[in-house]
Amino acid sequence: MHTDATPRVWDDMTVEVALSVMAGARVGHLHVCDADGGLTGRITLAELNAFRADAGYTDRIRLRDLGGVPAAA
């Protein structure tokens, strides 16, 4: 069960939108959920920025495409 105030985003969201949500919420990480709303991981601002800095990055990359989203604890 999701019990804290960390914003939840879905894995089909683009990295750009996730960064926007993070900036708007003024948080350093987001909880990532699957299509059923189940928590699948957590992504930090540093991780998103690192993916964005990669030479192969495009603005169409979705969170589920990252593959390295750490599992939620």
C-alpha positions as CSV (number, residue, x, y, z in Angstrom):
1,M,0.0,0.0,0.0
2,H,1.2,3.5,-0.9
3,T,1.3,5.4,2.4
4,D,3.7,8.4,1.8
5,A,3.4,11.6,-0.1
6,T,5.8,10.6,-2.9
7,P,4.1,11.2,-6.2
8,R,3.3,8.1,-8.2
9,V,3.9,7.9,-12.0
10,W,3.1,5.2,-14.5
11,D,5.8,3.3,-16.4
12,D,4.3,4.5,-19.7
13,M,5.1,8.1,-18.9
14,T,8.0,9.7,-20.7
15,V,11.2,10.8,-18.9
16,E,10.3,14.4,-19.8
17,V,6.9,14.2,-18.2
18,A,8.3,12.4,-15.1
19,L,10.9,15.2,-14.7
20,S,8.1,17.8,-15.0
21,V,6.0,16.0,-12.3
22,M,9.1,15.8,-10.1
23,A,9.8,19.5,-10.5
24,G,6.2,20.5,-9.9
25,A,6.0,18.3,-6.7
26,R,9.5,19.5,-5.6
27,V,10.6,16.0,-4.8
28,G,13.8,14.1,-5.5
29,H,12.2,10.8,-6.4
30,L,9.1,9.3,-7.8
31,H,7.4,5.9,-7.3
32,V,6.9,4.1,-10.6
33,C,3.7,2.0,-11.1
34,D,2.6,-0.5,-13.7
35,A,-0.7,-0.4,-15.6
36,D,-2.5,-1.9,-12.7
37,G,-1.3,0.7,-10.2
38,G,1.2,-1.7,-8.5
39,L,4.4,-0.2,-7.3
40,T,7.3,-1.5,-9.5
41,G,10.1,0.8,-8.6
42,R,11.5,4.2,-7.7
43,I,13.4,6.7,-9.8
44,T,15.4,9.6,-8.6
45,L,16.2,13.0,-10.2
46,A,19.8,12.0,-10.6
47,E,18.9,8.8,-12.4
48,L,16.5,10.6,-14.8
49,N,19.1,13.2,-15.5
50,A,21.7,10.5,-16.2
51,F,19.4,8.8,-18.7
52,R,18.7,12.2,-20.3
53,A,22.4,12.9,-20.7
54,D,23.0,9.6,-22.6
55,A,23.8,10.0,-26.3
56,G,20.9,7.6,-27.3
57,Y,18.3,9.5,-25.4
58,T,15.2,10.9,-27.2
59,D,12.2,12.6,-25.7
60,R,10.0,9.6,-26.6
61,I,11.7,7.3,-24.1
62,R,9.3,6.0,-21.4
63,L,10.1,5.0,-17.9
64,R,9.5,1.3,-18.7
65,D,12.1,1.6,-21.5
66,L,14.8,2.5,-19.0
67,G,15.1,-1.0,-17.7
68,G,17.1,0.0,-14.7
69,V,14.3,1.4,-12.5
70,P,15.2,0.1,-9.0
71,A,12.6,-2.0,-7.4
72,A,10.6,-0.4,-4.6
73,A,11.6,-1.3,-1.1
